[in-house]
Amino acid sequence: MDENIANVNITNHQSNIQIVKDVTSNLIGSFTGGMLSFAMGLMLLSATHSAISFGLSMIITPVMGLLFMIPIGNIVDTYHHKNIIVISMIIRIITMITFYFTINMFVGEYKLIPVAIFLSIDSISTNFNSTSVDASVHELVNDNSIEKLTSLVQSSMAISSIFAPMLGAALYSLFGFNLFIIIEIASSIVSLLITISMHFHYFSDLSSLDDMNKNSSMDKFKSGFEYVRNFKFIRYIIIIGVVFNFFFTAITIGMPYIIQVQLHMGKLPISVLDSSASLGMLIGGLIINIIPKSTGYNIKLIFPIIGTILSLILFGFIFSIHSIIGISIVGGIIMFVLMSLITIMNISVQVMLQKNVQNKMLGRVMSMTITFNMSIMPLGTLFYSFIFNKVSNGGLIFIVSGLLLLVYILCLMPSILRMLKSSRIKI
């Protein structure tokens, strides 16, 4: 860990204040952002009658992340994090105001133009924001509060994913799309004010920042890439994350396709499974917060990895149930367990990265990790879209995908266990 962290003494009281502010800001932003995203999908669907309406951000976000991976990581590791967060939020607010005044100038399929521009700028500013927040965790809270902060932020996002679509659907039918932009602008301003009020405890020794300023952008990236290449734990995290994201894209693509197209069961089971997934994220975030800090990696990492894979395999069997109620209940339980375990695993990995990566490298490491994990999703989307269109028994795809993933992880597990046991990895 970076020796500079020792120069910052953040009390538990100060950490708790920062946690309240950060969680409040995230809850407001993710809730209104979720409503805006849902309403935007409905608006585009009505204007274009195209299935791309709800998937446009899934294409744009990974592409922007890949294109801006180098500058985002370098800038986050070079400049004060609070300044980056505030500037990115201001740019996003200006973009939304511009979007509000221009969206109605376009009709039909041409509405995709301002939406694509907005989503591109929004994804870049959000990426700067999230990477800076991840990299600044040691400036906001002490080591004992990192897990608490991460889990509560995850729980606030889960709450938003549960209620934002429901409220979004109700308000959209009453007031139309423009109201959501106004709400998002107002909430972003509130989040900006909360961020400005937060205190970032910067290190007393800023020589590393001076050294960073002297290096070229490519030199900064190369040093970050070399750091990742030589840190076996980070390499494993990225490799496992990429493979997991690829295989679990099957759920995003396949679950609604099987229920609606292959089984002709309507939208009720889909709604139940989506709600169960969001509830699982919420509970998973709360569970990790109450797990004793002395708990080892077996409970926080290994068990969730194996559990999520077994849940994916079991998920494939629910489609042999020829009952809407049966699929909703059994599938809802499996989805709840699966997302709870994924949330525990994700939070554990994020906290382990934040505790073990040198602070001066955290921005580049987080940027690479997020970008690599997200970049595989478009490929997974294309692959599973093709497979589900060709295979009539969709449940079998989940079972085969889960078994392949299980074999892969079991082959990798001895190396993972040796690495965790031999390394001084802080859990």
C-alpha positions as CSV (number, residue, x, y, z in Angstrom):
1,M,0.0,0.0,0.0
2,D,1.2,3.6,-0.6
3,E,3.2,4.9,2.3
4,N,1.5,8.3,1.9
5,I,-1.7,6.8,3.3
6,A,-0.1,6.7,6.7
7,N,0.1,10.5,6.6
8,V,-3.7,10.9,6.6
9,N,-5.5,10.4,9.9
10,I,-9.2,10.2,9.4
11,T,-11.3,9.5,12.5
12,N,-14.3,7.2,12.6
13,H,-16.6,10.3,13.1
14,Q,-15.2,12.0,10.1
15,S,-15.6,8.8,8.1
16,N,-19.2,8.4,9.1
17,I,-20.0,12.0,8.0
18,Q,-18.4,11.3,4.6
19,I,-20.2,8.1,4.2
20,V,-23.6,9.8,4.9
21,K,-22.8,12.5,2.3
22,D,-21.5,10.0,-0.3
23,V,-24.4,7.5,0.1
24,T,-26.9,10.4,-0.1
25,S,-25.4,11.8,-3.2
26,N,-25.3,8.3,-4.8
27,L,-28.9,7.5,-3.9
28,I,-30.2,10.8,-5.4
29,G,-28.1,10.4,-8.5
30,S,-28.7,6.8,-9.2
31,F,-32.5,7.1,-8.5
32,T,-33.1,10.0,-10.8
33,G,-30.6,8.6,-13.3
34,G,-32.4,5.3,-13.3
35,M,-35.7,7.1,-14.0
36,L,-34.1,9.1,-16.8
37,S,-32.6,6.0,-18.4
38,F,-35.9,4.2,-18.2
39,A,-37.9,7.1,-19.6
40,M,-35.4,7.6,-22.4
41,G,-35.8,4.0,-23.5
42,L,-39.6,4.5,-23.6
43,M,-39.3,7.8,-25.5
44,L,-36.9,6.2,-28.1
45,L,-39.1,3.1,-28.4
46,S,-42.1,5.3,-29.2
47,A,-40.1,7.5,-31.6
48,T,-38.1,4.8,-33.5
49,H,-40.0,1.5,-32.8
50,S,-36.6,-0.1,-32.6
51,A,-35.3,-2.6,-30.1
52,I,-32.0,-0.6,-29.9
53,S,-33.9,1.9,-27.8
54,F,-33.2,0.2,-24.5
55,G,-29.7,-1.1,-25.5
56,L,-28.1,2.1,-26.9
57,S,-26.2,2.9,-23.6
58,M,-24.9,-0.7,-23.5
59,I,-23.2,-0.1,-26.8
60,I,-22.0,3.5,-26.2
61,T,-20.7,3.1,-22.6
62,P,-18.2,0.4,-23.2
63,V,-16.9,2.1,-26.4
64,M,-16.4,5.4,-24.6
65,G,-14.7,3.6,-21.7
66,L,-12.3,1.9,-24.1
67,L,-11.5,5.1,-26.0
68,F,-10.9,7.2,-22.9
69,M,-9.3,4.5,-20.6
70,I,-5.8,6.0,-20.9
71,P,-6.7,9.7,-20.3
72,I,-9.2,8.9,-17.5
73,G,-6.7,6.8,-15.5
74,N,-3.8,9.3,-16.1
75,I,-5.8,12.3,-15.1
76,V,-7.3,10.7,-12.0
77,D,-3.8,9.8,-10.8
78,T,-2.4,13.2,-11.6
79,Y,-4.8,15.8,-10.3
80,H,-6.8,16.3,-7.0
81,H,-9.8,13.9,-7.1
82,K,-12.3,16.4,-5.8
83,N,-11.6,18.9,-8.6
84,I,-12.0,16.1,-11.2
85,I,-15.3,15.0,-9.7
86,V,-16.7,18.6,-9.5
87,I,-15.7,19.4,-13.0
88,S,-17.1,16.2,-14.4
89,M,-20.4,16.9,-12.6
90,I,-20.6,20.4,-13.9
91,I,-19.9,19.2,-17.5
92,R,-22.7,16.6,-17.1
93,I,-25.2,19.3,-15.9
94,I,-24.3,21.6,-18.8
95,T,-24.7,18.6,-21.2
96,M,-28.2,17.8,-19.7
97,I,-29.3,21.4,-20.0
98,T,-28.2,21.4,-23.7
99,F,-30.0,18.1,-24.2
100,Y,-33.2,19.5,-22.7
101,F,-33.3,22.4,-25.2
102,T,-32.4,20.3,-28.3
103,I,-34.1,17.0,-28.0
104,N,-37.4,18.2,-29.3
105,M,-35.7,19.7,-32.4
106,F,-35.5,16.1,-33.7
107,V,-38.3,13.8,-34.8
108,G,-38.6,10.0,-35.2
109,E,-35.4,8.1,-35.7
110,Y,-33.4,11.3,-35.8
111,K,-33.9,11.6,-32.0
112,L,-31.1,8.9,-31.8
113,I,-28.6,11.7,-32.8
114,P,-29.0,13.9,-29.7
115,V,-29.4,10.9,-27.4
116,A,-26.2,9.3,-28.7
117,I,-24.3,12.5,-28.2
118,F,-25.7,13.0,-24.7
119,L,-25.0,9.4,-23.7
120,S,-21.4,9.7,-25.1
121,I,-20.6,12.8,-23.0
122,D,-22.5,11.4,-20.0
123,S,-20.6,8.1,-20.1
124,I,-17.3,10.0,-20.2
125,S,-18.1,12.3,-17.3
126,T,-19.6,9.5,-15.3
127,N,-16.5,7.4,-15.9
128,F,-14.3,10.3,-14.7
129,N,-16.5,10.6,-11.7
130,S,-16.7,7.0,-10.7
131,T,-13.0,6.3,-11.2
132,S,-12.1,9.4,-9.1
133,V,-14.5,8.3,-6.3
134,D,-13.0,4.8,-6.3
135,A,-9.4,6.2,-6.3
136,S,-10.2,8.8,-3.5
137,V,-11.6,6.4,-1.0
138,H,-8.5,6.8,1.3
139,E,-9.1,10.6,1.2
140,L,-12.7,10.2,2.4
141,V,-12.7,7.4,5.0
142,N,-10.2,5.4,7.1
143,D,-9.3,1.8,6.3
144,N,-11.9,0.5,8.8
145,S,-14.7,2.2,6.9
146,I,-13.9,1.4,3.3
147,E,-16.1,-1.7,3.3
148,K,-18.9,0.1,5.0
149,L,-18.8,2.9,2.4
150,T,-18.6,0.6,-0.6
151,S,-21.5,-1.7,0.6
152,L,-23.8,1.2,1.5
153,V,-23.2,2.9,-1.9
154,Q,-24.0,-0.5,-3.6
155,S,-27.1,-0.8,-1.5
156,S,-28.3,2.7,-2.4
157,M,-27.9,1.8,-6.1
158,A,-29.9,-1.4,-5.6
159,I,-32.7,0.6,-3.9
160,S,-32.7,2.9,-7.0
161,S,-32.9,0.0,-9.4
162,I,-35.9,-1.4,-7.6
163,F,-38.0,1.8,-7.4
164,A,-36.7,4.0,-10.2
165,P,-38.4,2.1,-13.1
166,M,-41.8,1.9,-11.3
167,L,-41.8,5.6,-10.5
168,G,-40.4,6.4,-13.9
169,A,-43.2,4.5,-15.7
170,A,-45.9,6.3,-13.7
171,L,-44.4,9.8,-14.2
172,Y,-43.7,9.2,-17.9
173,S,-47.4,8.3,-18.6
174,L,-48.5,11.5,-16.9
175,F,-45.9,14.1,-17.8
176,G,-43.8,12.8,-20.7
177,F,-40.0,12.7,-21.2
178,N,-38.9,16.3,-20.6
179,L,-39.8,16.3,-16.9
180,F,-37.2,13.6,-16.3
181,I,-34.4,15.8,-17.7
182,I,-35.5,18.6,-15.4
183,I,-35.5,16.2,-12.4
184,E,-32.1,14.9,-13.3
185,I,-30.6,18.4,-13.7
186,A,-32.0,19.4,-10.3
187,S,-30.7,16.2,-8.6
188,S,-27.3,16.6,-10.2
189,I,-27.1,20.1,-8.8
190,V,-27.9,18.8,-5.3
191,S,-25.3,16.0,-5.7
192,L,-22.8,18.6,-6.8
193,L,-23.4,20.7,-3.7
194,I,-23.0,17.7,-1.5
195,T,-19.7,16.8,-3.2
196,I,-18.4,20.4,-2.7
197,S,-19.2,20.1,1.0
198,M,-17.2,16.9,1.4
199,H,-13.7,17.1,2.8
200,F,-11.0,15.2,0.9
201,H,-8.0,14.5,3.1
202,Y,-5.0,14.9,0.7
203,F,-1.6,13.5,1.5
204,S,1.0,15.8,2.9
205,D,3.6,14.4,0.5
206,L,2.5,15.3,-3.1
207,S,5.8,14.6,-4.8
208,S,4.3,11.7,-6.6
209,L,1.8,14.1,-8.3
210,D,4.7,16.3,-9.3
211,D,6.5,13.3,-10.9
212,M,3.3,12.3,-12.7
213,N,3.0,15.8,-14.2
214,K,6.5,15.5,-15.7
215,N,5.6,12.2,-17.5
216,S,3.9,11.9,-20.9
217,S,0.4,10.5,-21.1
218,M,1.7,7.2,-22.7
219,D,4.5,6.9,-20.0
220,K,1.8,7.2,-17.3
221,F,-0.3,4.5,-18.9
222,K,2.7,2.2,-19.4
223,S,3.7,2.5,-15.8
224,G,0.1,1.7,-14.8
225,F,0.0,-1.2,-17.2
226,E,3.3,-2.5,-15.9
227,Y,2.0,-2.2,-12.3
228,V,-1.0,-4.3,-13.2
229,R,1.1,-6.8,-15.1
230,N,3.4,-7.3,-12.1
231,F,0.6,-7.5,-9.5
232,K,-0.7,-11.0,-9.8
233,F,-3.8,-10.3,-7.7
234,I,-5.0,-7.6,-10.1
235,R,-4.3,-9.8,-13.1
236,Y,-6.5,-12.5,-11.7
237,I,-9.3,-10.0,-10.8
238,I,-9.3,-8.6,-14.3
239,I,-9.2,-12.1,-16.0
240,I,-12.0,-13.5,-13.8
241,G,-14.1,-10.4,-14.2
242,V,-13.9,-10.4,-18.0
243,V,-14.8,-14.1,-18.2
244,F,-17.7,-13.7,-15.7
245,N,-19.1,-10.7,-17.5
246,F,-19.0,-12.5,-20.8
247,F,-20.9,-15.6,-19.5
248,F,-23.4,-13.7,-17.3
249,T,-24.4,-11.6,-20.3
250,A,-26.5,-14.7,-21.1
251,I,-28.9,-13.7,-18.3
252,T,-29.4,-10.1,-19.6
253,I,-30.0,-11.4,-23.2
254,G,-31.6,-14.8,-22.6
255,M,-33.9,-14.4,-19.7
256,P,-36.4,-12.0,-21.3
257,Y,-36.0,-13.7,-24.7
258,I,-36.9,-17.2,-23.4
259,I,-39.8,-16.1,-21.3
260,Q,-41.4,-13.9,-23.9
261,V,-40.4,-15.5,-27.2
262,Q,-39.9,-19.1,-26.5
263,L,-42.4,-19.7,-23.6
264,H,-44.9,-16.9,-24.4
265,M,-45.4,-16.1,-20.8
266,G,-45.6,-12.3,-21.0
267,K,-43.8,-9.8,-18.9
268,L,-44.9,-10.8,-15.3
269,P,-42.1,-13.4,-14.8
270,I,-39.6,-10.9,-16.2
271,S,-40.7,-8.2,-13.7
272,V,-40.5,-10.6,-10.8
273,L,-37.0,-11.8,-11.8
274,D,-35.8,-8.3,-12.3
275,S,-37.2,-7.2,-8.9
276,S,-35.6,-10.3,-7.3
277,A,-32.3,-9.4,-8.8
278,S,-32.4,-5.8,-7.5
279,L,-33.5,-7.1,-4.0
280,G,-30.6,-9.5,-4.1
281,M,-28.2,-6.6,-4.8
282,L,-29.6,-4.7,-1.9
283,I,-29.4,-7.6,0.6
284,G,-25.9,-8.6,-0.6
285,G,-24.7,-5.0,0.0
286,L,-26.1,-5.2,3.6
287,I,-24.8,-8.7,4.3
288,I,-21.2,-7.7,3.4
289,N,-21.5,-4.7,5.8
290,I,-22.3,-7.0,8.8
291,I,-19.8,-9.8,8.0
292,P,-17.0,-9.6,10.6
293,K,-13.9,-7.8,9.3
294,S,-11.8,-10.8,10.4
295,T,-13.6,-13.0,7.9
296,G,-11.1,-14.5,5.4
297,Y,-11.2,-14.6,1.6
298,N,-13.0,-18.0,1.5
299,I,-16.2,-16.4,2.7
300,K,-15.9,-13.0,0.9
301,L,-14.5,-14.2,-2.4
302,I,-14.2,-18.0,-3.0
303,F,-17.7,-19.0,-1.8
304,P,-19.5,-16.2,-3.8
305,I,-17.6,-17.1,-7.0
306,I,-18.6,-20.8,-6.8
307,G,-22.1,-19.9,-5.6
308,T,-22.8,-17.6,-8.5
309,I,-21.7,-20.2,-11.0
310,L,-23.9,-22.9,-9.4
311,S,-26.8,-20.4,-9.4
312,L,-26.3,-19.8,-13.1
313,I,-26.5,-23.6,-13.8
314,L,-29.6,-23.9,-11.6
315,F,-31.1,-21.0,-13.4
316,G,-31.1,-22.9,-16.7
317,F,-33.4,-25.6,-15.2
318,I,-36.3,-23.2,-14.2
319,F,-37.4,-22.9,-17.8
320,S,-38.5,-26.5,-17.8
321,I,-41.3,-25.4,-15.4
322,H,-44.4,-24.9,-17.5
323,S,-46.0,-22.4,-15.1
324,I,-45.8,-18.6,-14.9
325,I,-46.1,-18.8,-11.1
326,G,-43.5,-21.6,-10.8
327,I,-40.9,-19.8,-12.9
328,S,-41.6,-16.5,-11.1
329,I,-41.2,-18.1,-7.6
330,V,-38.3,-20.5,-8.2
331,G,-36.6,-18.2,-10.7
332,G,-37.0,-15.3,-8.3
333,I,-35.3,-17.2,-5.5
334,I,-32.4,-18.3,-7.7
335,M,-32.0,-14.8,-9.1
336,F,-32.1,-13.3,-5.6
337,V,-29.3,-15.7,-4.4
338,L,-27.3,-15.2,-7.5
339,M,-27.3,-11.4,-7.3
340,S,-26.7,-11.4,-3.6
341,L,-23.5,-13.5,-4.1
342,I,-22.4,-11.4,-7.1
343,T,-22.8,-8.2,-5.0
344,I,-20.8,-9.7,-2.1
345,M,-18.1,-10.7,-4.6
346,N,-18.0,-7.4,-6.3
347,I,-17.8,-5.4,-3.1
348,S,-15.1,-7.7,-1.7
349,V,-13.0,-7.3,-4.9
350,Q,-13.4,-3.5,-4.9
351,V,-12.4,-3.2,-1.3
352,M,-9.4,-5.5,-1.7
353,L,-8.2,-3.4,-4.7
354,Q,-8.7,-0.2,-2.7
355,K,-6.8,-1.6,0.3
356,N,-3.9,-3.2,-1.6
357,V,-3.2,-1.0,-4.7
358,Q,-0.8,2.0,-4.2
359,N,-2.9,5.1,-4.0
360,K,-0.8,6.8,-6.7
361,M,-1.8,3.9,-9.1
362,L,-5.4,3.5,-8.0
363,G,-6.9,5.7,-10.7
364,R,-5.2,3.8,-13.5
365,V,-5.9,0.4,-12.0
366,M,-9.6,1.1,-11.5
367,S,-9.9,2.6,-15.0
368,M,-8.3,-0.5,-16.6
369,T,-10.3,-2.9,-14.4
370,I,-13.7,-1.2,-15.2
371,T,-12.9,-0.8,-18.9
372,F,-11.7,-4.3,-19.5
373,N,-14.7,-5.8,-17.7
374,M,-17.2,-3.6,-19.6
375,S,-15.6,-4.0,-23.0
376,I,-16.4,-7.7,-23.1
377,M,-20.1,-7.1,-22.7
378,P,-20.9,-6.0,-26.3
379,L,-19.1,-9.2,-27.5
380,G,-21.2,-11.2,-25.0
381,T,-24.3,-9.5,-26.2
382,L,-23.6,-10.3,-29.8
383,F,-22.6,-13.9,-29.0
384,Y,-25.6,-14.8,-26.9
385,S,-28.1,-12.9,-29.1
386,F,-26.9,-15.2,-31.9
387,I,-27.0,-18.4,-29.8
388,F,-30.4,-17.8,-28.3
389,N,-31.8,-17.2,-31.8
390,K,-30.4,-20.5,-33.0
391,V,-31.1,-22.8,-30.0
392,S,-34.7,-23.6,-29.2
393,N,-34.0,-24.8,-25.7
394,G,-32.8,-21.6,-24.1
395,G,-32.4,-23.1,-20.6
396,L,-29.7,-25.4,-21.9
397,I,-27.5,-22.4,-22.8
398,F,-27.5,-21.3,-19.2
399,I,-26.5,-24.8,-18.1
400,V,-23.7,-25.2,-20.6
401,S,-22.4,-21.7,-19.9
402,G,-22.4,-22.4,-16.2
403,L,-20.6,-25.7,-16.6
404,L,-18.0,-24.2,-18.8
405,L,-17.5,-21.3,-16.4
406,L,-17.3,-23.8,-13.5
407,V,-14.6,-25.9,-15.2
408,Y,-12.6,-22.7,-16.0
409,I,-12.8,-21.5,-12.4
410,L,-11.9,-24.9,-10.9
411,C,-8.8,-25.1,-13.2
412,L,-7.8,-21.6,-12.0
413,M,-8.7,-22.1,-8.3
414,P,-5.4,-23.7,-7.2
415,S,-3.5,-20.8,-8.6
416,I,-5.9,-18.3,-6.9
417,L,-5.6,-20.0,-3.6
418,R,-1.8,-20.2,-3.7
419,M,-1.7,-16.5,-4.7
420,L,-4.0,-15.4,-1.8
421,K,-2.2,-17.6,0.8
422,S,1.3,-16.5,-0.3
423,S,0.6,-12.8,-0.7
424,R,0.0,-10.2,1.9
425,I,-3.4,-9.3,0.5
426,K,-5.5,-7.2,2.9
427,I,-9.1,-8.5,2.9
